[in-house]
Amino acid sequence: MFNKITSELLSYVYQNYADEAIAILKSGDFDKHILQNAGYGLPLYKITKCNSIILEDNKWKENAMPTIIRNRKNCNKLMSFWQSEYGYNMSEPMDFANYKEICGHFRDFDIEELLEGTLDELVLKGYNRDEAEFCYSVLVYEPELLQKHLSLRTNPDVYISGDFTPQSAPLFPHDSYNALIFSYETYCDAIDLYGIFAFYESKQIKSIGHYEIETLLQAAAYYELYNKLLQISENNTTSSL
């Protein structure tokens, strides 16, 4: 996709090798196209932005913390460099909506395929229409629907499947979907199963392609979403006390 030094730059940025990345960026000896498109139309600096979102997580296992602290330090150094040397506003929220086709865990699935029923059928089964629609929007990462229900503060902590009644669905957590739990599990899978932590941990640079960029985007998008859903869920619980 890129020449050798540009590919190395991509790896350094992805793996938070700040000094090495900054040295190449300052030299100017790389394919400038990567600044606007490192893959999937994602500008290179937004890889650092995604890393910064993931590295905000404080729930890492104790033995992982030295790796996380090192990556945080280097990620912050890259964030400062992008801001000071390139003028990017690194405090702006990440625009995941522009990459919804990449962020969504399930793509090209309709609600009937995922939740075992159309929206009307789920309502007839006894589910709340907004909660069912919200769950679907999380599964496919549909920004407009997500924003609608985030604004409505729709409850995300609900198990939904047309195969069960709303009362029995929580008894079958592996056969139904819960938006709050799904968002966190999707983030964790990207970190553990699909290798993001392995990139953070590696002492050597690794080749980065579209798959790795997709995994990073999805992890950051769902971790950010999870925190929003968690806040709604906690507020709903507090309000009901």
C-alpha positions as CSV (number, residue, x, y, z in Angstrom):
1,M,0.0,0.0,0.0
2,F,2.9,2.4,0.9
3,N,6.6,2.4,0.4
4,K,8.8,0.9,3.2
5,I,9.4,4.1,5.2
6,T,5.8,5.2,5.0
7,S,4.6,1.7,6.1
8,E,7.0,2.0,9.0
9,L,5.5,5.4,9.9
10,L,2.1,3.8,9.9
11,S,3.3,1.1,12.2
12,Y,5.0,3.5,14.6
13,V,1.9,5.7,14.9
14,Y,-0.4,2.6,15.3
15,Q,1.9,1.1,18.0
16,N,2.5,4.5,19.7
17,Y,6.2,4.6,19.0
18,A,6.2,8.4,19.3
19,D,9.9,9.2,18.9
20,E,10.3,7.0,15.8
21,A,7.1,8.3,14.2
22,I,8.0,12.0,14.9
23,A,11.5,11.5,13.5
24,I,10.0,10.4,10.1
25,L,7.3,13.0,10.1
26,K,9.9,15.7,10.8
27,S,12.2,14.4,8.0
28,G,9.4,14.7,5.4
29,D,10.7,11.5,3.8
30,F,7.4,9.7,3.4
31,D,4.4,9.5,1.2
32,K,2.3,12.5,2.2
33,H,-0.8,10.8,1.0
34,I,-0.9,8.9,4.3
35,L,-1.6,12.1,6.2
36,Q,-5.0,12.1,4.6
37,N,-5.6,8.4,4.1
38,A,-3.8,5.7,6.1
39,G,-6.6,3.3,5.1
40,Y,-10.3,3.5,4.7
41,G,-10.0,7.2,4.2
42,L,-8.8,7.6,7.8
43,P,-6.1,10.4,8.2
44,L,-3.0,9.2,10.0
45,Y,-3.5,11.5,13.0
46,K,-6.9,9.9,13.7
47,I,-5.1,6.6,14.4
48,T,-3.5,8.4,17.4
49,K,-6.9,9.8,18.3
50,C,-8.4,6.3,18.4
51,N,-5.5,5.1,20.5
52,S,-6.0,7.9,22.9
53,I,-9.7,6.8,23.5
54,I,-8.8,3.2,24.1
55,L,-5.9,4.1,26.4
56,E,-8.3,6.1,28.6
57,D,-9.5,2.8,29.9
58,N,-8.5,2.2,33.5
59,K,-9.9,-1.3,33.9
60,W,-6.8,-3.1,32.5
61,K,-5.4,-6.1,34.5
62,E,-2.6,-5.2,36.8
63,N,0.0,-7.0,34.7
64,A,-1.0,-5.0,31.6
65,M,-0.6,-1.6,33.2
66,P,3.2,-1.1,32.5
67,T,2.4,-1.6,28.8
68,I,-0.6,0.7,29.0
69,I,1.2,3.4,30.9
70,R,4.1,3.3,28.3
71,N,1.6,3.6,25.4
72,R,-0.4,6.4,27.1
73,K,2.8,8.4,27.5
74,N,3.8,8.0,23.9
75,C,0.3,8.5,22.6
76,N,0.1,11.8,24.5
77,K,3.4,12.8,23.0
78,L,2.0,12.1,19.5
79,M,-1.2,13.9,20.3
80,S,0.9,17.0,21.3
81,F,3.0,16.7,18.1
82,W,-0.1,16.5,15.8
83,Q,-1.6,19.5,17.6
84,S,1.6,21.7,17.6
85,E,3.2,20.8,14.3
86,Y,0.2,20.1,12.1
87,G,-2.4,22.2,13.8
88,Y,-4.9,19.4,14.2
89,N,-7.4,20.0,17.0
90,M,-6.8,16.8,19.0
91,S,-9.5,17.7,21.6
92,E,-12.3,17.5,19.0
93,P,-14.4,14.4,19.4
94,M,-13.6,11.5,17.0
95,D,-16.0,11.6,14.1
96,F,-16.9,7.9,14.1
97,A,-20.1,8.6,12.2
98,N,-18.0,9.2,9.1
99,Y,-16.7,5.7,9.4
100,K,-19.9,3.9,10.3
101,E,-19.4,1.2,7.6
102,I,-16.1,0.3,9.3
103,C,-17.1,0.8,12.9
104,G,-20.2,-1.4,13.0
105,H,-19.6,-4.9,14.2
106,F,-22.5,-6.2,12.1
107,R,-22.8,-4.8,8.6
108,D,-25.5,-5.3,6.0
109,F,-27.8,-7.0,8.6
110,D,-31.4,-5.8,9.2
111,I,-33.1,-5.9,12.5
112,E,-35.0,-9.1,11.7
113,E,-31.8,-11.0,11.1
114,L,-30.1,-9.8,14.3
115,L,-33.0,-9.7,16.7
116,E,-35.1,-12.5,15.3
117,G,-38.0,-10.2,14.4
118,T,-39.0,-7.0,12.8
119,L,-39.5,-3.9,15.0
120,D,-43.3,-4.4,14.9
121,E,-43.0,-8.1,15.7
122,L,-40.7,-7.3,18.7
123,V,-43.2,-4.8,20.0
124,L,-46.0,-7.3,19.7
125,K,-43.8,-9.7,21.7
126,G,-43.8,-7.2,24.5
127,Y,-40.5,-5.3,23.9
128,N,-40.3,-1.5,24.1
129,R,-40.0,-0.1,20.6
130,D,-37.3,2.4,21.5
131,E,-35.2,-0.1,23.4
132,A,-35.4,-2.6,20.5
133,E,-34.4,0.1,18.0
134,F,-31.6,1.3,20.2
135,C,-30.2,-2.2,20.6
136,Y,-30.2,-2.7,16.8
137,S,-28.5,0.7,16.3
138,V,-25.7,-0.4,18.6
139,L,-25.2,-3.8,16.8
140,V,-24.8,-2.1,13.4
141,Y,-23.4,1.2,14.7
142,E,-26.0,3.5,13.0
143,P,-25.1,7.0,14.0
144,E,-28.5,8.7,13.5
145,L,-30.4,6.1,15.5
146,L,-27.6,6.1,18.1
147,Q,-27.9,9.8,18.6
148,K,-31.7,9.7,18.7
149,H,-31.7,7.2,21.5
150,L,-28.7,8.7,23.4
151,S,-30.7,12.0,23.4
152,L,-33.8,10.2,24.6
153,R,-31.7,8.3,27.2
154,T,-33.3,5.1,26.1
155,N,-32.4,2.2,28.3
156,P,-29.5,0.1,26.8
157,D,-29.4,-2.5,29.5
158,V,-32.1,-4.8,28.1
159,Y,-31.9,-8.3,26.7
160,I,-33.7,-8.6,23.4
161,S,-34.6,-11.5,21.1
162,G,-37.7,-12.3,19.2
163,D,-37.2,-15.9,20.2
164,F,-38.0,-15.1,23.8
165,T,-40.4,-12.9,25.8
166,P,-38.9,-9.8,27.5
167,Q,-39.2,-11.6,30.8
168,S,-37.3,-14.7,29.7
169,A,-34.7,-13.2,27.4
170,P,-32.3,-12.3,30.3
171,L,-32.3,-16.1,31.1
172,F,-30.7,-16.7,27.7
173,P,-27.9,-14.1,27.5
174,H,-26.0,-15.9,24.8
175,D,-29.1,-16.1,22.6
176,S,-30.2,-12.5,22.9
177,Y,-28.5,-9.1,22.6
178,N,-28.0,-6.5,25.3
179,A,-26.7,-3.2,23.9
180,L,-24.7,-2.2,27.0
181,I,-23.0,-5.6,27.3
182,F,-22.5,-6.0,23.5
183,S,-20.7,-2.7,23.2
184,Y,-18.2,-3.6,26.0
185,E,-17.6,-7.2,24.7
186,T,-17.0,-5.9,21.2
187,Y,-14.4,-3.5,22.5
188,C,-12.8,-6.3,24.6
189,D,-12.7,-8.7,21.7
190,A,-10.9,-6.2,19.6
191,I,-8.3,-5.7,22.3
192,D,-7.8,-9.3,23.3
193,L,-8.9,-11.6,20.5
194,Y,-8.1,-9.4,17.5
195,G,-4.8,-8.2,18.8
196,I,-4.7,-4.5,19.6
197,F,-3.0,-5.2,23.0
198,A,-0.5,-7.4,21.2
199,F,0.4,-4.3,19.1
200,Y,0.8,-2.2,22.2
201,E,2.9,-4.8,23.8
202,S,5.2,-5.7,20.9
203,K,8.8,-4.6,21.1
204,Q,9.0,-4.7,17.3
205,I,7.0,-2.9,14.7
206,K,4.3,-4.9,13.0
207,S,2.8,-4.6,9.5
208,I,-0.4,-2.5,9.6
209,G,-3.2,-3.0,6.9
210,H,-6.9,-2.4,6.5
211,Y,-7.8,-5.2,9.0
212,E,-5.8,-3.6,11.8
213,I,-7.2,-0.2,11.1
214,E,-10.7,-1.6,11.1
215,T,-10.1,-3.3,14.4
216,L,-8.7,-0.1,16.0
217,L,-11.6,2.0,14.7
218,Q,-14.2,-0.5,16.0
219,A,-12.5,-0.8,19.4
220,A,-12.4,2.9,19.9
221,A,-15.9,3.5,18.6
222,Y,-17.5,0.8,20.8
223,Y,-15.5,1.8,23.9
224,E,-16.6,5.4,23.6
225,L,-20.2,4.2,23.0
226,Y,-20.0,1.8,25.9
227,N,-19.2,4.7,28.3
228,K,-22.2,6.7,27.0
229,L,-24.5,3.7,27.4
230,L,-23.1,3.0,30.9
231,Q,-23.8,6.6,32.0
232,I,-27.4,6.3,30.8
233,S,-27.8,3.0,32.5
234,E,-26.3,4.2,35.8
235,N,-28.5,7.4,35.7
236,N,-31.6,5.3,35.0
237,T,-30.8,3.1,38.0
238,T,-30.2,6.1,40.3
239,S,-33.4,7.7,39.1
240,S,-35.4,4.6,39.9
241,L,-34.2,4.4,43.5
